[in-house]
Amino acid sequence: MLPLLRELFDRAVEFDRPGPFAWNTLPRVVPLEKGTSFDEGRQFVIHMITTYLDRFQGKWWSDLRLRRYTHLHLLCFAEAGDIADVPLTRTASQYVKKMVATNDYIWMEDYIRAGLTDFAQGGYARFALSVLEALIGVQELSVEEAIIELLSKMRVYHPDEVDDFMVVNGLKESFVRAVRVRSPSETIGDMLGHTVTGFAEHVIFAGSSHELWQKLTWLFQQLPACDSLDQWVILFFEAVANLIYGDAVFDAPPPGR
């Protein structure tokens, strides 16, 4: 199946303005292909991410808007062969260096605010700080403001790591003060997003158990039987809560019933 997935990807990126299929669907199909070896799957994911970043800087287009997902964390996971909190790998670091060398401030800010923040607060502090270390010297107000905002949020969860980072990198006093006095604003949705991010990484990229995949498959099989999408979404969140908690918090019927 892997050769077919590669052909689908290579054809999808022949367009100058590709849609979300190549960037969001195919990388998540690879772990489902049981006949693919671990190394083959990793190399395919690396091929997809580097190709897409080289050609489109992570951008994809829909009828409504332009979106950008840099996904350097996925590149690090694929290179390292693990979803542990690792610093930037050699290949991933080249894209951060490219942003800096080309003064691509929009890409830097997009990545910090739209991608790096979720993973920094979702348990990948070491990875996030290694990215920020490469961007910390950029002389651009919008990028500096994004870094301050992210560090202030990270300091809520990882105060020692952030303080050590600012000392080791010799950040100026005004910068350190801005991080320490900033009151990060987070909604319930933001905090839920950090948990869901970690859960999704475990399910999709860590090679989940057959039992977990069976439960998730059952969830999607219930969609046609629901009277509305709202009804299915409630069922979905109840079932996911049960999975995360490890017990029946909500009375969702088990797979096969």
C-alpha positions, 0 to 999 in steps of 0.5 A: 500500500505504501507505493500507492500512498506515495504516488497519491502524495506525489500527484497531489503536490503537482498542483501549485496550490494544493488542498489539505489532502496531501498535507493532512490526510496521507501522513495519518494513513501511514500508521494504519498500514500494518504491512509497512515496516516502521522504517519504511513508514518513517522515511515516507513521512520524512519524504512528505514533510520535506517535500511539502515544506520545500515546495509550499512552506507548509501552506495549503489552500481551500475555498475559504482560506489559506492555511499553514502547518509547518509540522516540524515536530512530526519531522522530528518524531519521524527522524528520531523514531519516537514521539518523545520530547526531543530537541530539533533534529538536523533536518528540522533545524534546517527549516528554522535556519531557512526562515532566519536566513530569508528574514521570513518573519511571517512564517516565523510568527505563524509557526510560533503562534499557530503550531509551536504553542500547542506542542509547547504546552502539550508536553514538548517543552524541550522541543519548543525551547530548541526552536525558540533558541534558534529564533531568539536573536531575530530582530523583528518586533512581531517575532519577539512579541510572539516569543514573549507570549509563548514563553509566558505561557510555557512558564505557567507549566515549566517555570524552571525550564523557561527561567533557565532558558532565559539565563543560558541565552543571556536575554536582556532584562527588559525581555525577561521582565516582559515574560515574567509579568505577562499574564497569558490568556487561555480559554477552556478550549485552549487548555482542552486543545493541549490535552487533545494534541497529546492524545492525538499524537499517542493515537496516531503516531505512537502505534496504538493498540488494536483495542484502541483502534477498534474503539475509535473505528466503532465511534465513526461507525455510529455517525450514520445512526445519529440523528444529527452531527451534534449528537455524534459529537457528544458521543465522541467526546464522552467516549474519548473522555472514557478512554483518557480516564481509563474507566466509564465516566460516561455511559457510552456503549462499548464497541460491537453493541 
